[in-house]
């Protein structure tokens, strides 16, 4: 748990420290390009995360059953999935991103050339990282999590230091991309070395583990993987992915301000989700033992932690954000306080969704995915229509999807979570409310 906590905190601190660093060295136009880079990169991360979540679960069941042949088969399936992902990045993401940047930067020849080369380096970093993805599956499914997270912490720190030196050296976008590439290479080489020690050579034995044939079947796993991948993509696109629309439809200063706010709330959302990673084993044990009271406490505790983190982060952003931007002489400014409030509410909803589906994923229940995707796509379409109708950026890109998510998707996810527990929506709400005092007490003691 300590290694996971340190990894999450280091990722948060590096992300926070990088934002003013980048703003201090990049122009407004370069900053917009970098947000485009990270937006598209984040889209591929959703695909990678979906593969990892499902393949780790499948491989872990084989490992727990000491089924060496089955374990190697699951790792090989993950290898095939990662190959497809790498192929899509090189053959689809790379050229489409290039075309988008060329169109967006038309008339800025020097910046276009620098951004184009930086984009290639940036995408190559992702391709290399995902090529070694099966090593992550092997390590995480066989309880090598401490080594995995410690190495991740070192790579995050290395990235920050390399980015600092590159920006101070005047290398701009290309320097940032190169720093990311070098850190990615160091990380995957370390993971590959660790994965060489993973061995499960005994024949399959049940050892008291109840492994559902349906849950481990290739067909069932593939369908669930596709559904969960679509869910993660839809959740990303509602706000962060839709930033690509803002770049083309709104003035650069407004788009840059919105992009900065999105970066800030993406960092806050990652911190708000910390309890999912650190306390996942508590929830898993509660579900295994059919301990409904403890399960409700874990979900309620995750929601409390997430809401408190986003609320405190918003207050800090409103108070300290303008001062920091003025101190570093940034061309980019934050949106109005009202817009930040809307974004806080929007990301609270998105993190609440993640908390509510967590028990469902542990039960291999992805029934929530397709309805969520349909509603999220509706929210994005309505935001695009509002933007094309010349609505203000905050109304089109934040308020419209926020209302759809609040009034339709969040209740639908809550109902699905209640159904997964075998409860009605009101009974589930009552269970969470009753568990809240104990959850708050556990949070205070981080137990």
HUBEL-V241775 format. One record per pair of residues at least 24 apart in sequence whose ideal C-beta (glycine too) atoms are under 7 Angstrom apart, sorted by the first residue. I is the first residue (numbers start at 1). J is the second residue. D is the distance in whole Angstrom. If there is no record, write none. Layout:
BEGIN
i:I j:J d:D
i:I j:J d:D
END
This chain:
BEGIN
i:1 j:278 d:6
i:3 j:145 d:7
i:3 j:146 d:4
i:3 j:149 d:4
i:3 j:150 d:5
i:4 j:145 d:6
i:4 j:149 d:5
i:4 j:277 d:5
i:4 j:278 d:6
i:5 j:278 d:5
i:6 j:149 d:7
i:6 j:153 d:6
i:7 j:149 d:4
i:7 j:152 d:5
i:7 j:153 d:5
i:8 j:274 d:5
i:8 j:277 d:6
i:8 j:278 d:7
i:10 j:153 d:5
i:10 j:156 d:5
i:10 j:157 d:6
i:11 j:156 d:5
i:11 j:270 d:7
i:12 j:267 d:6
i:12 j:270 d:6
i:12 j:271 d:5
i:14 j:156 d:5
i:14 j:157 d:7
i:14 j:159 d:7
i:14 j:160 d:5
i:15 j:267 d:4
i:16 j:267 d:6
i:17 j:160 d:6
i:18 j:160 d:6
i:18 j:163 d:6
i:19 j:263 d:6
i:19 j:264 d:7
i:20 j:324 d:6
i:20 j:328 d:5
i:21 j:163 d:7
i:21 j:164 d:6
i:21 j:167 d:6
i:23 j:325 d:7
i:23 j:328 d:6
i:23 j:330 d:4
i:23 j:332 d:6
i:24 j:328 d:4
i:24 j:329 d:7
i:24 j:330 d:6
i:25 j:167 d:4
i:26 j:172 d:6
i:27 j:331 d:6
i:28 j:252 d:6
i:28 j:256 d:5
i:28 j:331 d:4
i:28 j:332 d:6
i:29 j:108 d:7
i:29 j:111 d:6
i:30 j:111 d:7
i:30 j:172 d:6
i:30 j:173 d:6
i:31 j:256 d:6
i:31 j:332 d:6
i:32 j:247 d:6
i:32 j:252 d:6
i:32 j:255 d:6
i:32 j:256 d:5
i:32 j:259 d:6
i:33 j:101 d:7
i:33 j:115 d:5
i:33 j:173 d:6
i:34 j:173 d:6
i:34 j:176 d:7
i:35 j:243 d:7
i:35 j:259 d:4
i:35 j:263 d:7
i:36 j:101 d:7
i:36 j:244 d:7
i:36 j:247 d:6
i:37 j:119 d:7
i:37 j:122 d:5
i:39 j:240 d:6
i:39 j:241 d:6
i:39 j:243 d:5
i:39 j:244 d:6
i:40 j:93 d:6
i:40 j:97 d:5
i:41 j:122 d:7
i:41 j:126 d:6
i:42 j:236 d:6
i:42 j:240 d:6
i:43 j:236 d:6
i:43 j:241 d:6
i:44 j:89 d:6
i:44 j:93 d:6
i:44 j:126 d:6
i:46 j:232 d:4
i:46 j:233 d:5
i:46 j:236 d:5
i:47 j:85 d:6
i:47 j:229 d:6
i:48 j:85 d:6
i:48 j:130 d:6
i:48 j:133 d:7
i:49 j:232 d:6
i:50 j:225 d:6
i:50 j:228 d:5
i:50 j:229 d:4
i:50 j:232 d:5
i:51 j:78 d:7
i:51 j:81 d:5
i:51 j:82 d:6
i:51 j:85 d:7
i:51 j:133 d:7
i:51 j:225 d:7
i:52 j:133 d:7
i:52 j:136 d:6
i:52 j:137 d:7
i:53 j:228 d:7
i:54 j:221 d:6
i:54 j:224 d:6
i:54 j:225 d:5
i:54 j:228 d:6
i:55 j:81 d:7
i:55 j:137 d:5
i:56 j:137 d:5
i:56 j:140 d:5
i:56 j:141 d:5
i:58 j:216 d:6
i:58 j:221 d:6
i:59 j:137 d:5
i:59 j:141 d:4
i:60 j:141 d:4
i:61 j:211 d:5
i:61 j:216 d:6
i:63 j:141 d:5
i:63 j:142 d:5
i:63 j:200 d:6
i:64 j:209 d:5
i:65 j:204 d:6
i:65 j:205 d:6
i:65 j:206 d:6
i:65 j:207 d:6
i:65 j:209 d:5
i:65 j:211 d:6
i:66 j:200 d:7
i:66 j:202 d:4
i:66 j:204 d:7
i:66 j:205 d:5
i:66 j:207 d:6
i:67 j:204 d:3
i:68 j:200 d:4
i:68 j:201 d:5
i:68 j:202 d:6
i:68 j:203 d:7
i:69 j:204 d:7
i:70 j:204 d:6
i:71 j:200 d:5
i:75 j:134 d:5
i:75 j:137 d:6
i:75 j:138 d:6
i:78 j:133 d:7
i:78 j:134 d:5
i:78 j:137 d:5
i:79 j:134 d:5
i:82 j:130 d:5
i:82 j:131 d:7
i:82 j:133 d:4
i:82 j:134 d:6
i:85 j:130 d:5
i:86 j:127 d:5
i:86 j:130 d:5
i:86 j:131 d:5
i:89 j:123 d:6
i:89 j:126 d:6
i:89 j:127 d:5
i:89 j:130 d:7
i:90 j:127 d:6
i:93 j:123 d:6
i:94 j:123 d:5
i:97 j:123 d:7
i:104 j:247 d:6
i:104 j:248 d:7
i:114 j:172 d:7
i:114 j:173 d:6
i:114 j:174 d:6
i:115 j:173 d:6
i:117 j:174 d:6
i:118 j:173 d:4
i:118 j:174 d:4
i:118 j:177 d:4
i:121 j:174 d:7
i:121 j:177 d:4
i:121 j:178 d:6
i:121 j:181 d:5
i:122 j:177 d:4
i:122 j:180 d:6
i:124 j:181 d:6
i:125 j:180 d:5
i:125 j:181 d:4
i:125 j:184 d:4
i:128 j:184 d:6
i:128 j:185 d:6
i:128 j:188 d:6
i:129 j:184 d:5
i:129 j:188 d:6
i:132 j:188 d:4
i:132 j:191 d:6
i:132 j:192 d:6
i:135 j:191 d:4
i:135 j:192 d:5
i:135 j:195 d:4
i:136 j:191 d:7
i:138 j:195 d:5
i:138 j:198 d:5
i:139 j:191 d:7
i:139 j:194 d:6
i:139 j:195 d:6
i:139 j:198 d:7
i:142 j:198 d:5
i:144 j:194 d:6
i:144 j:198 d:7
i:147 j:194 d:5
i:151 j:187 d:6
i:151 j:190 d:5
i:151 j:191 d:6
i:152 j:187 d:7
i:155 j:183 d:5
i:155 j:186 d:6
i:155 j:187 d:4
i:158 j:183 d:5
i:158 j:186 d:6
i:159 j:183 d:4
i:215 j:364 d:5
i:224 j:364 d:7
i:224 j:366 d:5
i:227 j:366 d:5
i:227 j:369 d:4
i:227 j:370 d:6
i:228 j:366 d:5
i:228 j:369 d:6
i:230 j:369 d:6
i:230 j:373 d:5
i:231 j:369 d:4
i:231 j:372 d:6
i:231 j:373 d:6
i:234 j:372 d:6
i:234 j:373 d:4
i:234 j:376 d:4
i:234 j:377 d:7
i:235 j:350 d:6
i:235 j:353 d:7
i:235 j:376 d:7
i:237 j:376 d:7
i:237 j:380 d:6
i:238 j:376 d:5
i:238 j:379 d:6
i:238 j:380 d:6
i:238 j:401 d:5
i:238 j:405 d:7
i:239 j:346 d:6
i:239 j:401 d:7
i:240 j:266 d:6
i:242 j:380 d:6
i:242 j:383 d:6
i:242 j:397 d:6
i:245 j:384 d:6
i:245 j:387 d:6
i:246 j:393 d:6
i:246 j:397 d:6
i:249 j:387 d:5
i:250 j:393 d:5
i:254 j:393 d:5
i:256 j:332 d:5
i:257 j:332 d:6
i:257 j:333 d:5
i:257 j:334 d:6
i:257 j:335 d:5
i:258 j:335 d:6
i:258 j:393 d:6
i:258 j:397 d:7
i:260 j:332 d:5
i:260 j:334 d:6
i:261 j:334 d:6
i:261 j:335 d:5
i:261 j:339 d:7
i:261 j:340 d:6
i:261 j:343 d:6
i:264 j:317 d:6
i:265 j:343 d:5
i:265 j:347 d:5
i:268 j:309 d:6
i:268 j:310 d:5
i:268 j:313 d:4
i:268 j:347 d:7
i:269 j:347 d:5
i:269 j:350 d:7
i:269 j:351 d:6
i:271 j:309 d:5
i:272 j:305 d:7
i:272 j:306 d:4
i:272 j:309 d:4
i:272 j:310 d:5
i:272 j:351 d:5
i:273 j:306 d:7
i:273 j:351 d:6
i:273 j:354 d:6
i:275 j:301 d:7
i:275 j:302 d:5
i:275 j:305 d:5
i:276 j:302 d:6
i:276 j:354 d:7
i:276 j:358 d:6
i:283 j:358 d:7
i:283 j:359 d:6
i:283 j:362 d:7
i:284 j:362 d:6
i:287 j:359 d:6
i:287 j:362 d:5
i:287 j:363 d:7
i:293 j:435 d:7
i:295 j:359 d:6
i:296 j:431 d:5
i:296 j:432 d:6
i:296 j:435 d:4
i:297 j:435 d:4
i:297 j:438 d:5
i:297 j:439 d:5
i:297 j:442 d:6
i:299 j:355 d:6
i:299 j:356 d:7
i:299 j:359 d:6
i:299 j:432 d:6
i:300 j:432 d:5
i:300 j:435 d:5
i:300 j:436 d:5
i:300 j:439 d:4
i:301 j:439 d:4
i:301 j:442 d:6
i:301 j:443 d:5
i:302 j:355 d:4
i:303 j:352 d:6
i:303 j:355 d:5
i:304 j:436 d:7
i:304 j:439 d:6
i:304 j:440 d:6
i:304 j:443 d:6
i:305 j:443 d:6
i:306 j:351 d:4
i:306 j:352 d:7
i:306 j:355 d:6
i:307 j:348 d:6
i:310 j:344 d:6
i:310 j:347 d:6
i:310 j:348 d:5
i:310 j:351 d:7
i:314 j:340 d:6
i:314 j:344 d:4
i:335 j:394 d:7
i:339 j:394 d:4
i:339 j:398 d:7
i:342 j:394 d:6
i:342 j:398 d:5
i:342 j:399 d:6
i:342 j:402 d:6
i:343 j:398 d:6
i:345 j:402 d:6
i:346 j:398 d:6
i:346 j:402 d:5
i:349 j:405 d:5
i:349 j:406 d:6
i:349 j:410 d:5
i:352 j:410 d:6
i:353 j:410 d:7
i:353 j:413 d:5
i:356 j:413 d:5
i:356 j:414 d:6
i:356 j:417 d:4
i:357 j:413 d:6
i:357 j:417 d:7
i:359 j:417 d:7
i:359 j:420 d:7
i:360 j:416 d:7
i:360 j:417 d:6
i:360 j:420 d:5
i:363 j:420 d:6
i:365 j:420 d:5
i:367 j:416 d:6
i:368 j:413 d:6
i:368 j:416 d:4
i:371 j:412 d:6
i:372 j:409 d:6
i:372 j:412 d:7
i:372 j:413 d:6
i:375 j:404 d:7
i:375 j:408 d:5
i:375 j:409 d:5
i:375 j:412 d:7
i:376 j:409 d:7
i:378 j:404 d:6
i:379 j:404 d:4
i:379 j:405 d:6
END
